[in-house]
Each structure stands twice: as C-alpha cells, then as structure tokens.
Amino acid sequence: MKFSVIIPARYASSRFPGKPLADIGGKPMVVRVAERAARSGATEILIATDDRRIVDAVSRHGFQAFMTRRSHLTGTDRIAEVAAKRRYGAGHIVVNVQGDEPLIAPASIRQVAAELARDRTAAIATLCHPISKARDLANPNVVKVALDRSGHALYFSRAPIPWARDAFARGVSRIPAGLPAYRHIGLYAYRAGFLRAFTRLQPAAIERYEALEQLRALAHGYRIRCLVARSTPHPGVDTPADLRRLLRRLK
C-alpha cells in the first residue's frame, strides 16, 4: 500500500500564533510531527504551509514543504492544493496529519490509510475512540461522532451525541452503560480524487455552525469510514498551556 502524508501547518493561530515552530526538545513541533509520520510507512512526507519561516525550518531538518495560499478556509483545502501540485492519480491515498500532534502514533497513520484502501465505498477514513467521561461528552471542544452499524459516520457534532434522553434529563453527569458515544480523532485519509472534488463543494450550513469541515463531505453524500481505536490518543497542542503540559510530560 502506497500513501502520502501531508501536514497542514498554518503560522497564524488565534490561540497560539507560530505554533508549528514551537520548540520541543530542540526541534520545531511540525518537525516532530513529520518525524512521527515518517515512521508510518508513508512513501513521502510533505508540509503544506502559508509561511516562509515554516518552509525554512522544515527544510533544515530534511523535510519538504510547499507554500500554499493564505486564503484557504480549512486544512483540507490546503492539502488539496498540494495534492494538485503533486498530480496524484485519483486513487492515490493522502493522509492528513495535523501539525499540532507531536505524539501521534505512526501506527494510527498507517491504519487510516489501510482502512480507506479496504473500504471502496468511503471517500474518507478517520479514527474515533469510546468516550468514558461525562465531562468529555459535554465538552464542545471534544468532537463527537455517531456511527451506523457498518462503522460509517452518521454525524459529527460538538454537542453530546447520542443524547440519552432519560439519563441526561437532569444534565450530563454520567454516561449510561452501553451508550455508543465516540470521540472523533482528527486524523483523515482521503483519495486524491475526492480532494479535487472537495474544493468545489459548497460549504454546508451544518459545517459553518458546528465549525467542522468534515460535515461538508457528509452533507454532499460522501461516506466517512470511522475506525474505532483501541486506546486513547495523546492530546494535541492547541494552546501555550497545552505545550507546557506536554513538555512536563516529556521530561
């Protein structure tokens, strides 16, 4: 199985400007992500960015970066630009690895690529894992996904889904036994043909209100395969406080 990894790395961030270049043990965070991705078995590792400082940083560490337009609204649009420049065939698999996941498991990257290769009915493959804590289910920053019987996504939401009507009548204080509640993990595999189509799709209302780009694919009838991970992934870095926690953990 051949697949490429593209890491979107935007310099500007409302919560953490310059995040891709944050130092982790003497290397920029985006380089740490690329090093993890290189252990996944991918045929190439590329960084898609909008800032020359990121291009220079990753180049110094032996990785290839592409300058992309600053006007992209989503990471998927940025990846699609690089995929078009590389002229991939329609069936070529591209894995989107977020640039703020310096502890991502290389095996997970390969798993989503393999899952998409197996499921010819899906345009996207991604990961999720069971939610065990009520506070995570209620947290709007934790994206939830509801699955059908074959493991395809029915819907993604920042709201608690599925909603246990009786158990949650007085609030989300505990998760009832057997509730199929899953946290979405933002790791995606696409076929290059879908990436070309995605850039032409009109954003959906549910995408704008939930601020979840994967809902655009669902709204236009594309299937998303969700592989249930066996373990909870390491947290990403969204804020400077997250970075400080990560550095303490690594020490």
C-alpha positions, 0 to 999 in steps of 0.5 A, a space after each residue: 500500500 502506497 500513501 502520502 502524508 501531508 501536514 497542514 501547518 498554518 503560522 497564524 493561530 488565534 490561540 497560539 500564533 507560530 505554533 508549528 515552530 514551537 520548540 520541543 526538545 530542540 526541534 520545531 513541533 511540525 518537525 516532530 510531527 513529520 518525524 512521527 509520520 515518517 515512521 508510518 510507512 508513508 512513501 513521502 512526507 510533505 508540509 503544506 504551509 502559508 509561511 516562509 519561516 515554516 518552509 525554512 525550518 522544515 527544510 533544515 531538518 530534511 523535510 519538504 514543504 510547499 507554500 500554499 495560499 493564505 486564503 484557504 478556509 480549512 486544512 483540507 483545502 490546503 492539502 488539496 492544493 498540494 495534492 494538485 501540485 503533486 498530480 496524484 492519480 485519483 486513487 492515490 491515498 493522502 493522509 492528513 496529519 495535523 501539525 499540532 500532534 507531536 505524539 501521534 502514533 505512526 501506527 494510527 497513520 498507517 491504519 487510516 490509510 489501510 482502512 480507506 484502501 479496504 473500504 471502496 465505498 468511503 471517500 474518507 477514513 478517520 479514527 474515533 475512540 469510546 468516550 468514558 467521561 461525562 465531562 468529555 461528552 459535554 465538552 464542545 471542544 471534544 468532537 463527537 461522532 455517531 456511527 451506523 452499524 457498518 462503522 460509517 459516520 452518521 454525524 459529527 457534532 460538538 454537542 453530546 451525541 447520542 443524547 440519552 434522553 432519560 439519563 441526561 434529563 437532569 444534565 450530563 453527569 454520567 454516561 449510561 452503560 452501553 451508550 455508543 458515544 465516540 470521540 472523533 480523532 482528527 486524523 483523515 485519509 482521503 483519495 486524491 480524487 475526492 480532494 479535487 472534488 472537495 474544493 468545489 463543494 459548497 460549504 454546508 450550513 451544518 459545517 459553518 455552525 458546528 465549525 467542522 469541515 468534515 460535515 461538508 463531505 457528509 452533507 454532499 453524500 460522501 461516506 466517512 469510514 470511522 475506525 474505532 481505536 483501541 486506546 486513547 490518543 495523546 492530546 494535541 497542542 492547541 494552546 501555550 498551556 497545552 505545550 507546557 503540559 506536554 513538555 512536563 510530560 516529556 521530561 
